[in-house]
Amino acid sequence: MLKIGFCGKWVSWIMQCVTFISFSIKFNGESLPPFFQPSRGLHQGDPLSPYLSILFANVLSLLMKKAIEKGRFKGIKLHNKCPTLSHLLFVYDSIFFLDGKVRECQQLVDIFNQYRMVTGQAIKLNKSETFFSSGCP
C-alpha cells in the first residue's frame, strides 16, 4: 500500500485490522474457548477484503494499461469504436486477452512479477489455467 501512495499511518491502521485479529467458534449460540489467530493473511470473509481487493486490482489494471500503451500487448477489440480489452478482473478471478505469441506471454509474466513486488500477492499457478483459441499454434 505504501508503494501505491498510501500514507504510512493509514497503512498501519489497516495492518492492525488485518494482523491483530482472533477468531472463536460459536456452537449453539455460545462462543467456545479458546480464541485463535489465523495463520495466514486476509480471508475472503473479512470485511476489509473487498476493499483491499479493489485497491490491488487497480494496481494490476494500471500495469496492464501501461503495457497496452507501450505496445507490449495488443489485447482485443470487439468493435472499431470500442477501447482495447486486455483483461477482465473479478473479485477472485482474472481473465487476460493476448494474441498467443511467446513475447506477449513473457510480458504478462513480467507484469505478474511487478504486481507481486508491489502488492506482495503472487499468482497461484496451481489454480491458474491457460486457454488458446483453435487458431493459435
Phi, psi and omega in degrees: 000326177297321182292339178258013168102010179279146179296142182302322180294318179296316180299319180294324176298313180297316181296326176296320178296326184275323188263333183257056180241159174217157182240157169222162180255132175261133178228120184054040176082358181244137177287131178265134174284161355267165171287152178221156180257144179293148180273345181231171187302218186292141180251159183301328181279354182293135181299334179280341187307311181298323182290317178292326177298320178295318178300314182290325177296325178297322177299313180296319178298318179295320177297318178294318180299317178297321179295320177297313181299325180275359178081016180283336178230149172269322188069199177229154175241123179280335179201153181303328182271358180268153174290162178291135179255115180250338184197157171231131180245131176246181184305306182233020180220155178218149175232131180242138183249115180234168177271002174087001177283148182303320181301317179292322178297320178294322177298321179294319177298320177299318178295318177300321179293320176298317179300316179297319181294323182281317188258340185082002179261131180252153175287131177273099185297329179287349177249009184254153178224155176236131178237140177239147176288165182296337181271003183266123181292000000 
